[in-house]
Amino acid sequence: MMQSKRMSPRLPRSAIAVAGLCLSLASAGVTAAQAPTAAPTPTHPLDPERVAIARQIFDEVGAANLQSMSKALVSNMEQAMLKTVNGIDEDRKQALVNAVSDSVSFIMPKAVDATVDAMAENFDTAQLKDVLSFYKSPTGRMMISKMPVIMQQTSATLMAQLPEMVHQMELRYCAKVTCTSSEQEAFAAISERVKNRTPG
């Protein structure tokens, strides 16, 4: 006689996708190291003057955060890779960690160049000069110095709202369809996991 298997609670793909986003935010935090959307390739040569001004802007605004961005990206990738390749010895773990770090160092200059080119593509010379003047001003420099704190506060606020976000997702989903007990259990499990990963 076949034994019945206890089925895991299941949700539709759309609900699972949103839940996955919640868990990703809760576990990794909201960082500048999130994967960017690929910038379109310029259809014409970029104005060298605009590129030069855009690079100055990046040096003023982005360079100070580049190291922390790199560290965050390395940390997230290391954790993801090590979870994927369980059971390897210490030498292989260290080799994997080094490979991740070296690879991030390799791609970072390309990311910087892409950012600079995107600014030069999307702003004209006068606009770029205005932006550069602002960030070189006392107010602009203060904004740059305070932005990491602002982003941390924003991240903390968003993470604190994740349990309510899951609850609202359940309310809206169950208002459109008749939720099964299995689906309700799944939402409860997701909510509990989010609460456990949310500070405070």
C-alpha positions, -999 to 999 in steps of 0.1 A, spaced: 0 0 0 14 33 -10 21 58 18 6 93 12 32 121 9 25 153 27 24 180 0 43 212 6 22 244 4 23 258 -31 15 292 -45 11 305 -80 43 315 -98 35 352 -95 31 350 -57 62 329 -54 81 355 -74 71 383 -51 78 362 -21 112 355 -35 118 392 -38 108 398 -2 132 371 10 160 384 -12 156 419 2 154 406 38 185 384 35 208 406 15 194 441 23 190 468 -3 224 476 -17 238 495 -46 253 462 -57 220 449 -71 222 438 -107 218 467 -131 198 467 -163 222 467 -192 226 501 -207 219 504 -245 250 507 -267 254 543 -279 244 546 -316 270 573 -322 304 583 -308 302 600 -275 314 636 -271 348 634 -254 341 665 -234 309 651 -221 327 618 -212 354 638 -194 328 658 -173 308 626 -166 340 609 -153 346 639 -130 311 635 -117 317 599 -110 349 607 -93 330 631 -70 300 610 -64 307 573 -72 343 567 -64 338 572 -27 312 544 -26 330 521 -51 349 502 -25 318 495 -3 299 485 -35 326 460 -44 327 446 -9 289 441 -9 289 425 -43 318 401 -33 301 392 -1 267 384 -17 283 364 -45 305 345 -22 276 335 0 255 325 -31 284 304 -46 293 287 -13 257 277 -8 256 263 -43 287 241 -40 283 224 -6 307 198 6 340 211 -9 372 212 11 388 244 26 413 248 -3 385 248 -28 365 272 -7 394 296 -5 400 292 -43 363 300 -49 364 330 -26 395 343 -44 379 337 -78 349 357 -68 369 386 -55 393 387 -85 363 386 -109 346 415 -92 378 435 -94 380 426 -131 345 438 -140 344 469 -118 363 492 -142 340 481 -169 310 490 -148 326 524 -141 332 530 -178 296 520 -185 282 544 -159 303 573 -172 293 566 -208 256 564 -198 258 598 -181 275 612 -212 249 597 -234 219 610 -214 230 645 -205 243 673 -226 274 693 -218 256 721 -200 236 697 -178 267 677 -169 285 709 -159 255 719 -137 256 685 -120 293 687 -115 291 722 -101 264 710 -76 284 681 -63 314 703 -59 294 728 -39 292 726 -1 256 713 -3 265 687 -29 294 675 -9 271 672 22 246 653 2 273 628 -9 286 624 26 251 618 40 238 595 12 251 563 28 232 570 60 201 580 40 203 547 21 207 527 53 177 544 68 157 537 36 168 501 36 159 496 72 125 512 67 118 489 37 129 458 55 107 467 85 78 468 61 84 434 45 61 415 69 33 439 62 40 437 25 36 399 26 3 403 46 -10 428 20 0 404 -8 -20 377 9 -51 399 14 -50 411 -23 -44 376 -36 -72 360 -15 -96 388 -25 -92 378 -61 -95 340 -56 -106 317 -29 -74 309 -10 -69 272 -2 -56 261 32 -24 252 14 -19 287 1 -27 302 34 -1 280 50 24 291 24 18 328 30 21 322 68 54 304 62 67 332 40 57 358 66 74 340 94 106 337 74 105 374 66 99 383 102 129 361 113 152 379 88 140 414 96 160 433 123 140 441 154 
